[in-house]
Amino acid sequence: MTRILLSAIAALAITTGAFAAHADGNPEAGKKVFAKCRACHSLDAGKNGVGPSLHGVFGRKAGTAEGYKYSDAMKNKGVTWNEDNLEKYLENPKAFVPGNKMAFPGVKKESERDDLIAYLKQASK
């Protein structure tokens, strides 16, 4: 019984730590990282470019920004954008959504992804 309890506590600590890492991102640093995204994405509601507007991205189902023509892969992914899904997507878009049309190779540094997610969370409301 003790092993089960310890395993559950360890799993909770690992899970909580994973979510806390995103919360610790620096939005100001993330604004600079967003410069890599700005050529294709806007934070203005309804203003799509080469990529969809990221306004309101948190809590939005993938492939559903109004007025943007998504790939079938993105429309059928079936995820809702949250910190964890954005972390995976931003690290390697082609691996997280095979067949999506975003040509960007990803943000390889974890600290930059955390900063970018913190910025998007703040700026995309």
QUIURFEN-V161115 format. One record per backbone hydrogen bond with DSSP energy under -0.5 kcal/mol. CO is the residue of the C=O (numbers start at 1). NH is the residue of the N-H. E is the energy in kcal/mol with one decimal. If there is no record, write none. Layout:
[[CO & NH & E] [CO & NH & E]]
This chain:
[[1 & 5 & -2.1] [2 & 6 & -2.8] [3 & 7 & -2.6] [4 & 8 & -2.4] [5 & 9 & -2.3] [6 & 10 & -2.6] [7 & 11 & -2.6] [8 & 12 & -2.2] [9 & 13 & -2.4] [10 & 14 & -2.4] [11 & 15 & -2.6] [12 & 16 & -2.9] [13 & 17 & -2.3] [14 & 18 & -2.0] [15 & 19 & -1.8] [16 & 20 & -2.4] [17 & 21 & -1.8] [18 & 22 & -0.8] [19 & 23 & -1.4] [20 & 24 & -1.3] [22 & 25 & -1.8] [25 & 27 & -0.7] [26 & 30 & -2.5] [27 & 31 & -1.8] [28 & 32 & -0.9] [29 & 33 & -1.6] [30 & 34 & -2.4] [32 & 35 & -1.0] [33 & 36 & -2.1] [34 & 37 & -1.6] [34 & 38 & -1.9] [37 & 40 & -1.8] [37 & 41 & -2.5] [40 & 51 & -2.4] [42 & 54 & -3.6] [44 & 47 & -1.8] [46 & 48 & -1.2] [51 & 49 & -3.2] [54 & 57 & -1.8] [57 & 60 & -1.9] [60 & 81 & -2.9] [61 & 64 & -1.0] [65 & 68 & -1.6] [68 & 70 & -1.0] [71 & 75 & -2.3] [72 & 76 & -2.2] [74 & 77 & -1.1] [79 & 62 & -3.1] [81 & 59 & -3.2] [82 & 86 & -2.6] [83 & 87 & -2.3] [84 & 88 & -2.0] [85 & 89 & -2.6] [86 & 90 & -3.3] [87 & 91 & -1.6] [88 & 92 & -1.6] [90 & 107 & -3.4] [92 & 95 & -0.6] [92 & 96 & -2.2] [93 & 97 & -2.3] [97 & 100 & -2.0] [106 & 108 & -0.7] [109 & 113 & -2.1] [110 & 114 & -2.7] [111 & 115 & -2.2] [112 & 116 & -2.7] [113 & 117 & -2.8] [114 & 118 & -2.2] [115 & 119 & -2.3] [116 & 120 & -3.0] [117 & 121 & -2.5] [118 & 122 & -1.5] [119 & 123 & -3.4] [120 & 124 & -2.1] [122 & 125 & -0.5] [124 & 56 & -4.9]]
